[in-house]
Amino acid sequence: MKDRLKEILREVSLEFGDFVLASGKRSSYYIDARMTSLHPEGLYLLSSLLLEEIMKIKNIEAVGGMSIGADPIVSGIIVMSQLKGTPLKGFLVRKEKKAHGRGKRIEGWIKEGARVVLVEDVVTTGGSLLKAAEAVEEEGGIIKHCFAVIDRGGGKEISSKYPFSSLFKIDEILEGKNG
């Protein structure tokens, strides 16, 4: 499963050129992991693999992440968890609180004392995942682990605060490829 997911990531998500990343850094390649998380087989594979890792952690109640990169991943994992008989609830973190309605920053299921994991598509500096973690902790959630599909190096920053792992390191995706 992991080898096939890597093939899909390389086929549909990896581009070469001159890119400015969310961190503001420039890069000669870009990983648009949404192209994989919005691909039927890609979402199935990454949801299955991430759920397998999440289930190794005891008493997890929910999975969530920063919108928009985590949206399909969270959805895929919670559907897979239901199919496997280990249902998890889901939530999504907005970059900032809504200015209307109930003014929520987190949509979906979160409560005081909830044991949760956070997911992200690509981690470059770790900034988005850490902002999501901050919002979850403000709501009283307990972050047990953070997962990424691809770690471009930001995992070091995250792991200084929370347990962190990724399905792939960037070198695994770039191996044998060149722009």
N, C-alpha and C positions, 0 to 999 in steps of 0.2 A: 504494500500500500504506500509506504513512504517513498519508494523509488518512483512509483507512478506519479505521486503528487509532485515530486521534484521535476519530473518531465513536464507536467502541465505548467508548473510555475515558470520553467525555462521557456516553454513554448508561447504562453499567452501573457505572462506578466513581466518578463525581462526585456528592457529596451536599452539601446545604447545611443548616446548623443551627449548633449550638454544640458544638464538639468539643475535647477535650484530646488533643494529639498525643503520640507517644512521647517527644518532646523535653520534654514538660511545658508547652509553649506552647498557648494557646487559638487556635482558628481558627473562622471562620464557614463553612468548607467542609472537606470531607474527601475524599481520593482513596483509595479502597480498590482499589488496582491489582490485588489478587488476584482481584477479580471479572472483570477482563480477562484476567489470566494463567491463569485457570481456565475461560475461555470458549474454545471450540474455535477459532473464527476469530481471536479476540484473541491467543491463544498462538501460533498459526501466524504471524500478522503480526509480532508483536514478536520472536519467535525468528528469523524470516527477516531482519528489519531489523537486529537486533543481530548476528547471524552475519555479515552483509555487512560491518558495521563491524569486527568482530573479525578477519576475514580480511585486512583491510588492514594488520594488524600482523604482522610476520614471526615465524615459528617459535613460535606459541602452541601449548602442549601441552594446556592445560586451562582450563576456565571454572568459576567457583564463586561463592559468595556466602553471606551470612548467612541461616540458616534462620529463618524460614519464608517470608519475602517472596520470597527468591530461588529457593526450591525448584522451582516449576513453570517458572520462566524458565530455570534451568540445565538442567532435563530437556528442555525444548523445544529449546534451542540444541544440546545434544549429539545429539539425534535428528536435527535438521535438518542438522547437520554430517555425520553418517553418510550421510544421503540425498544430500547434495551431493558426497560423495566426499572430504571433508576432515575426517575424524573427530577430534573433540576429546574428551578425558576430562572428567569432572565431579567436583566435590566440594562439600560443604556445611559451613559453619562453625556450630557450636553456640555459644550465648551463653556457656556455660561447659563445662568438661570433664565428661564422664560420671563419675558416682560409682561405676559398676560396670563390669564387663567389662574392656576394655583402657584405659578412662579417656581416650578420645580426645576432642579438641575438634573435629577435622576428620574428617568421614566422606567416604569416597570416595578419589579419586586425588589425591595430593599427594606430592611427593618433593623432596629437596634439589636446588636449581638449576632446578626446573621454572619455565618461563616461562608465567605465567598472567594471565588477566583476571578481574576481579571484576564482578559485576552486582548490581543492586539495583532494586526496583520504584520506590519513591519516596524521594528524598533531601531531607530537610528541613534537618537540621543537619550531616549527614554522619557522625554518630556511629556508626551501625551498620556502615557501609562501612569506616570507619577501624578499628573493632574487628575486623572480618573480616580486614582487611589485616595487622593486628598478629599475628593467629593464623597467617596464611599465612607471614609472614616468620619467625615462631618456628620453623616447620617447614622453613625454608630456601627457600621459594618466592620467585620474583622477579615482582613485580607490574609488568606492562607497561602496563596501562590499567585504568581503572574506568569502568563504564558504568551509567547509570540510565535507566529508561524515562521518568521525570519528575523534573526538578530543581525543587524548591520554594525553592531558594536555597542549599542545602548544598554545591552543586558548587564554590563558591569555596573552602570549607574543604578539600575533598578535593584540588582542583587545586593547593593550596599544597604538597602532598606527592607526588601522583601525577598522571599525565595523566588527564583526566576529560572525558567528554562524555555528553550525554543525547539521547534521541530527541526530547524535548519540554521546553520551559521551561513553568513553570506558567501563565504568561500566555497561551500558545497554547491551553491546555485551558480556561481561564476565559473567553477572548475571547467576548464576546456573551452570556455566561451571568450570571445573578445569582440570589441566593438569595431 
